[in-house]
Amino acid sequence: MATQTFARITLLAAAAQVGMVIAGHYSAPIRDNVFALGGMGISLIAGLFYARLSGGGWLNSLLGGLLAGGACAFLGIGASVLMGDAPPTLLAFGTAGSAAAGLIGGVAGRLTANRGDAAG
């Protein structure tokens, strides 16, 4: 695993997750309408960027996407639970869903990464 790339992507995605959670703490429409899809979208993008930037093979891209998507969601959902905006049960369920989104992002990133083997 490309640990430096993983750390950078995960920290940026976690910052986006926590930013969304803070915005949702003060805005019910964000909390009610953006948390689920927004959080999974951030995780998907984290997986995509990890796979594109890490330069590894399929296993690296999939594992890195899964872990980056899950880790950033865990931090965001944890912040939401601590602020009282989400139930503690969401921590496991939401993290699993976002990890799956990160895995999908890893697939997309691996499929679209420029590996230098295309002619022209």
C-alpha positions in Angstrom: 0.0 0.0 0.0 1.2 3.5 -0.8 1.0 4.8 2.8 1.9 8.4 2.1 -0.8 8.6 -0.6 -3.2 6.8 1.6 -2.6 9.1 4.5 -3.0 12.3 2.4 -6.2 11.1 0.7 -7.7 9.9 3.9 -7.0 13.1 5.8 -8.4 15.3 3.0 -11.5 13.1 2.7 -11.9 13.1 6.5 -11.7 16.9 6.5 -14.4 17.0 3.9 -16.5 14.5 6.0 -16.1 16.5 9.2 -16.8 19.7 7.3 -20.1 18.3 6.0 -20.9 17.1 9.5 -20.3 20.5 11.1 -22.4 22.2 8.4 -25.1 19.7 9.0 -25.0 20.3 12.8 -26.1 23.9 12.1 -28.3 23.2 9.1 -31.1 20.7 9.2 -31.5 20.5 5.4 -27.9 19.5 5.1 -28.2 17.0 8.0 -31.4 15.5 6.6 -30.7 15.5 2.9 -26.9 15.4 2.4 -25.3 13.2 5.1 -25.9 9.8 3.5 -25.2 10.4 -0.1 -22.7 13.1 0.6 -20.7 10.9 2.9 -20.7 8.0 0.6 -19.8 10.3 -2.3 -16.8 11.6 -0.4 -15.7 8.1 0.3 -16.1 7.1 -3.3 -14.0 10.0 -4.4 -11.4 9.1 -1.8 -11.2 5.6 -3.2 -11.0 6.9 -6.8 -8.2 9.3 -6.0 -6.2 6.7 -4.0 -6.4 4.3 -6.9 -5.4 6.9 -9.4 -2.5 8.3 -7.4 -1.1 5.3 -5.8 0.2 3.6 -8.9 -0.4 0.1 -7.6 -2.2 -2.9 -9.1 -5.7 -4.1 -8.6 -5.3 -5.4 -5.0 -3.6 -2.1 -3.9 -6.3 0.0 -5.5 -9.2 -2.0 -4.1 -7.8 -2.3 -0.6 -6.7 1.3 -0.5 -10.1 2.5 -1.8 -11.9 0.4 0.7 -9.8 1.5 3.7 -9.7 5.2 2.7 -13.4 5.3 2.1 -14.1 3.6 5.4 -11.6 5.5 7.5 -12.7 9.0 6.4 -16.4 8.0 7.0 -15.6 6.6 10.4 -14.1 9.9 11.5 -17.0 11.9 10.0 -19.7 9.7 11.5 -17.8 9.6 14.8 -17.9 13.4 14.9 -21.6 13.4 14.1 -22.3 10.9 16.9 -20.3 13.0 19.3 -22.3 16.1 18.4 -25.5 14.2 18.9 -26.6 14.4 15.2 -26.5 10.7 14.5 -27.2 7.5 16.5 -24.2 5.4 17.6 -25.5 2.5 15.6 -24.8 4.5 12.4 -21.1 4.3 13.1 -20.8 0.6 12.0 -23.5 0.7 9.3 -22.4 4.0 7.8 -18.7 3.1 7.9 -19.5 -0.2 6.1 -21.5 1.5 3.4 -18.9 4.2 2.9 -16.1 1.5 2.7 -18.1 -0.2 0.0 -18.3 3.2 -1.8 -14.6 3.6 -1.4 -14.1 0.2 -2.9 -16.2 1.2 -5.9 -14.1 4.3 -6.2 -11.0 2.2 -6.2 -12.4 0.1 -9.1 -13.2 3.3 -11.0 -9.8 4.8 -10.2 -8.0 1.7 -11.3 -10.0 1.5 -14.5 -9.4 5.1 -15.5 -5.8 5.6 -14.3 -3.2 6.5 -16.9 -0.7 3.7 -16.6 1.5 4.9 -19.5 0.7 1.9 -21.6 -1.7 3.6 -24.1 -0.3 4.5 -27.5 -0.6 8.0 -28.9 
